């Protein structure tokens, strides 16, 4: 396993003396990578999805981020996320380890053809069961309360939060959390046959948001900042504990890196181009 984690892992980077790397990719250099070893596993932290100041989701350099992991030989990836809670069980500050993803809106990035041909990522199940087990075990080992399942709704590329009608629809669909940044990161990782799992912290809840207009915005922002800071520290503890007890895992059999062979490798790429 070579693990890549998208996380501003302040404590682990400092305590484990991770070294800062500058990685040159086809999409430009990336200089916010910190590399080291955690419990015998080569680990690379990508210090946030974007460099410098806060960036809207449609400007995140997803291709450069994934190419960075390519250059480092990463084959397992954990994405960490800040989200909104949709169902009544999730409140601000809660942690969720999602088990599936809904993403109806199209990505704002180009996805170049692999080996010159179009191909689909196979995403059933969406998240690697072995990598999810690592996160779940890490949560239990550290005594960290988490929601152990949930569907993430990817609300991509709009400079606003969700409308009441949209959130009502998500709730009826059984969605647990909503955010803007999991896809296309997820799709790009799976196109590379990379094992992928995610963990998220909710900064608010749909049911709490209904009353936000009655609340001091400074109080809300302070509460959100604290939830994010606490969430990141929890992510670090969970990931480290999961890796520390990785020897307890059975042999990894998830199929995430399986590459189909033969004349019909993909239901679309197997067709002659002139028929598409």
C-alpha positions as CSV (number, residue, x, y, z in Angstrom):
1,X,0.0,0.0,0.0
2,X,1.1,3.5,-0.9
3,X,-1.4,5.9,0.7
4,X,-2.4,9.4,-0.4
5,X,-4.6,11.5,1.9
6,X,-6.1,14.8,1.0
7,X,-5.9,16.5,4.4
8,X,-4.2,19.4,6.1
9,X,-2.7,17.0,8.6
10,X,-0.9,19.6,10.8
11,X,-0.2,17.4,13.8
12,X,1.0,14.3,12.0
13,X,3.2,16.3,9.6
14,X,4.9,17.9,12.5
15,X,5.1,15.0,14.9
16,X,6.2,12.4,12.4
17,X,8.5,14.9,10.7
18,X,7.1,14.5,7.2
19,X,9.2,16.1,4.5
20,X,7.7,18.6,2.1
21,X,7.9,17.7,-1.6
22,X,7.5,19.5,-4.9
23,X,6.0,17.2,-7.5
24,X,6.1,18.1,-11.2
25,X,3.0,16.9,-13.0
26,X,1.6,17.3,-16.6
27,X,-0.7,19.9,-15.1
28,X,2.0,22.0,-13.4
29,X,4.0,21.7,-10.2
30,X,2.4,20.9,-6.9
31,X,4.5,21.9,-3.8
32,X,2.1,21.2,-0.9
33,X,2.8,17.4,-0.6
34,X,4.2,16.1,2.7
35,X,5.7,12.6,2.6
36,X,6.7,10.1,5.2
37,X,5.8,6.8,6.8
38,X,2.9,5.9,9.2
39,X,3.1,2.5,10.9
40,X,5.1,1.1,8.1
41,X,3.0,2.5,5.3
42,X,4.4,5.1,2.8
43,X,2.0,8.0,3.2
44,X,1.7,11.3,1.3
45,X,-0.5,14.1,2.6
46,X,-1.8,16.5,-0.1
47,X,-2.2,19.6,2.0
48,X,-5.6,20.6,0.8
49,X,-7.3,20.4,-2.6
50,X,-6.2,23.9,-3.5
51,X,-3.1,26.0,-2.9
52,X,-3.3,29.2,-0.8
53,X,-6.5,31.0,-0.3
54,X,-10.0,29.4,-0.3
55,X,-10.9,28.3,-3.9
56,X,-14.4,27.7,-5.3
57,X,-15.1,24.1,-6.2
58,X,-15.0,24.7,-10.0
59,X,-11.4,26.0,-9.7
60,X,-9.9,23.2,-7.7
61,X,-7.0,21.6,-9.7
62,X,-8.4,18.1,-9.6
63,X,-6.2,16.8,-12.4
64,X,-3.0,18.2,-10.9
65,X,-3.9,16.6,-7.6
66,X,-4.5,13.2,-9.0
67,X,-1.4,13.5,-11.2
68,X,0.6,14.2,-8.1
69,X,-0.5,10.9,-6.6
70,X,0.3,9.2,-9.9
71,X,3.9,10.5,-9.8
72,X,4.2,9.3,-6.2
73,X,2.9,5.8,-7.0
74,X,-0.1,6.2,-4.7
75,X,-2.5,3.2,-5.0
76,X,-4.8,3.9,-2.1
77,X,-6.5,7.3,-1.5
78,X,-8.5,8.8,1.4
79,X,-10.5,12.0,0.7
80,X,-11.5,14.2,3.6
81,X,-14.4,16.5,3.3
82,X,-16.4,19.4,4.9
83,X,-20.1,18.8,4.3
84,X,-23.6,19.7,5.2
85,X,-25.8,17.2,7.0
86,X,-29.1,16.3,5.2
87,X,-30.9,13.7,7.4
88,X,-32.0,14.4,10.9
89,X,-29.4,12.1,12.4
90,X,-26.5,14.4,11.4
91,X,-25.7,17.6,13.2
92,X,-22.9,20.1,13.0
93,X,-19.6,18.6,14.2
94,X,-20.7,15.0,13.4
95,X,-18.3,12.7,11.4
96,X,-19.5,10.5,8.6
97,X,-17.8,7.6,6.7
98,X,-19.9,7.5,3.6
99,X,-20.6,4.2,1.7
100,X,-21.9,5.6,-1.6
101,X,-22.1,8.7,-3.8
102,X,-24.7,10.4,-5.9
103,X,-23.3,12.9,-8.5
104,X,-25.7,14.1,-11.2
105,X,-24.0,17.3,-12.3
106,X,-21.1,17.2,-14.7
107,X,-17.5,17.9,-13.8
108,X,-15.9,21.1,-14.7
109,X,-12.6,19.5,-15.8
110,X,-11.4,17.7,-18.9
111,X,-10.9,13.9,-18.4
112,X,-8.4,12.9,-21.1
113,X,-8.7,9.5,-22.7
114,X,-6.7,6.7,-21.2
115,X,-4.3,5.2,-23.7
116,X,-6.1,7.3,-26.4
117,X,-9.5,5.6,-25.9
118,X,-12.5,6.4,-23.9
119,X,-13.2,4.2,-20.9
120,X,-15.5,4.2,-17.9
121,X,-14.5,3.8,-14.3
122,X,-16.2,0.9,-12.6
123,X,-17.6,2.1,-9.3
124,X,-19.7,-0.7,-7.8
125,X,-19.1,-0.6,-4.9
126,X,-18.2,3.1,-5.0
127,X,-15.7,3.0,-2.1
128,X,-13.1,0.4,-1.3
129,X,-14.5,-1.8,1.4
130,X,-11.0,-2.6,2.8
131,X,-10.1,1.1,3.0
132,X,-13.5,1.9,4.6
133,X,-12.9,-0.8,7.1
134,X,-9.6,0.9,8.0
135,X,-11.4,4.1,8.7
136,X,-14.2,2.4,10.7
137,X,-11.6,0.5,12.8
138,X,-9.6,3.6,13.4
139,X,-12.7,5.4,14.7
140,X,-13.5,2.5,17.0
141,X,-9.9,2.2,18.2
142,X,-9.8,6.0,19.1
143,X,-13.3,6.0,20.6
144,X,-14.4,8.6,18.0
145,X,-18.1,8.7,17.3
146,X,-18.9,8.4,13.6
147,X,-21.9,7.7,11.4
148,X,-20.7,4.5,9.8
149,X,-22.6,4.8,6.6
150,X,-24.3,7.4,4.4
151,X,-24.8,8.6,0.9
152,X,-22.9,11.8,-0.2
153,X,-24.7,14.0,-2.7
154,X,-22.3,15.9,-4.9
155,X,-23.7,19.4,-5.5
156,X,-21.1,20.6,-8.0
157,X,-20.1,24.0,-9.2
158,X,-22.6,26.6,-8.0
159,X,-21.7,29.6,-5.9
160,X,-24.5,29.0,-3.5
161,X,-25.8,26.6,-0.9
162,X,-28.7,24.2,-1.8
163,X,-32.3,25.4,-2.0
164,X,-35.0,24.2,0.4
165,X,-36.5,22.2,-2.5
166,X,-33.2,20.6,-3.3
167,X,-32.6,19.6,0.3
168,X,-36.1,18.2,0.6
169,X,-35.5,16.1,-2.5
170,X,-32.2,14.8,-1.1
171,X,-33.8,13.9,2.2
172,X,-36.5,11.9,0.3
173,X,-33.8,10.1,-1.6
174,X,-32.2,9.0,1.7
175,X,-29.1,11.3,1.3
176,X,-27.1,11.8,4.5
177,X,-24.6,14.5,3.5
178,X,-24.1,17.1,0.8
179,X,-20.9,18.7,-0.5
180,X,-19.2,20.1,-3.7
181,X,-15.8,18.5,-3.9
182,X,-15.9,14.7,-3.9
183,X,-16.5,14.4,-7.6
184,X,-14.6,14.6,-10.0
185,X,-11.8,13.7,-7.5
186,X,-13.6,10.3,-6.9
187,X,-14.0,9.6,-10.7
188,X,-10.4,10.6,-11.5
189,X,-9.1,8.3,-8.8
190,X,-11.3,5.4,-9.8
191,X,-10.3,5.8,-13.5
192,X,-6.8,5.0,-12.2
193,X,-8.1,1.9,-10.4
194,X,-7.1,3.6,-7.2
195,X,-8.6,2.3,-3.9
196,X,-10.7,5.1,-2.6
197,X,-12.6,5.9,0.6
198,X,-13.8,9.1,2.3
199,X,-14.5,10.6,5.7
200,X,-16.4,13.9,6.3
201,X,-17.2,16.4,9.0
202,X,-20.6,18.2,8.9
203,X,-20.4,21.9,9.7
204,X,-24.1,22.3,9.8
205,X,-27.4,20.4,9.3
206,X,-30.2,21.1,6.9
207,X,-32.6,21.2,9.8
208,X,-30.4,23.6,11.7
209,X,-29.9,25.8,8.6
210,X,-33.6,26.6,8.5
211,X,-33.0,28.9,11.4
212,X,-29.7,30.4,10.4
213,X,-31.3,33.7,9.4
214,X,-32.2,34.2,13.1
215,X,-28.6,33.6,14.2
216,X,-25.7,35.9,14.4
217,X,-23.5,35.0,11.4
218,X,-20.3,35.5,13.4
219,X,-21.5,32.8,15.8
220,X,-22.3,30.4,12.9
221,X,-18.9,31.0,11.3
222,X,-17.1,30.5,14.6
223,X,-19.0,27.2,15.2
224,X,-18.2,26.1,11.6
225,X,-14.5,26.9,12.0
226,X,-14.4,24.9,15.2
227,X,-16.1,21.9,13.7
228,X,-13.6,21.9,10.8
229,X,-10.6,22.1,13.2
230,X,-12.0,19.4,15.4
231,X,-12.8,17.3,12.4
232,X,-9.3,17.5,10.9
233,X,-7.8,16.4,14.2
234,X,-10.2,13.5,14.3
235,X,-9.4,12.5,10.8
236,X,-5.7,12.4,11.7
237,X,-6.3,10.2,14.8
238,X,-8.6,7.8,12.9
239,X,-6.3,7.4,9.9
240,X,-3.3,6.8,12.2
241,X,-5.1,4.3,14.3
242,X,-6.5,2.5,11.3
243,X,-3.0,2.1,9.9
244,X,-1.6,1.0,13.3
245,X,-4.0,-1.9,13.4
246,X,-3.8,-2.8,9.7
247,X,-2.0,-6.0,10.5
248,X,-5.4,-7.3,11.8
249,X,-6.9,-7.0,8.3
250,X,-7.5,-10.1,6.3
251,X,-5.9,-10.4,2.9
252,X,-7.2,-7.5,0.8
253,X,-9.8,-8.7,-1.6
254,X,-11.8,-5.8,-2.9
255,X,-11.3,-5.8,-6.7
256,X,-10.8,-2.0,-6.8
257,X,-7.6,-2.4,-8.9
258,X,-8.9,-5.2,-11.1
259,X,-8.4,-4.4,-14.8
260,X,-10.6,-6.2,-17.3
261,X,-8.9,-8.0,-20.1
262,X,-9.9,-9.6,-23.4
263,X,-11.8,-8.2,-26.4
264,X,-14.5,-6.4,-24.4
265,X,-12.6,-4.5,-21.7
266,X,-15.3,-1.9,-21.3
267,X,-18.9,-1.7,-22.4
268,X,-18.2,1.5,-24.4
269,X,-14.6,1.3,-25.4
270,X,-15.3,-2.2,-26.9
271,X,-17.4,-0.7,-29.6
272,X,-15.8,0.5,-32.9
273,X,-15.6,4.3,-32.8
274,X,-17.6,4.8,-35.9
275,X,-20.6,3.2,-34.3
276,X,-20.6,5.6,-31.3
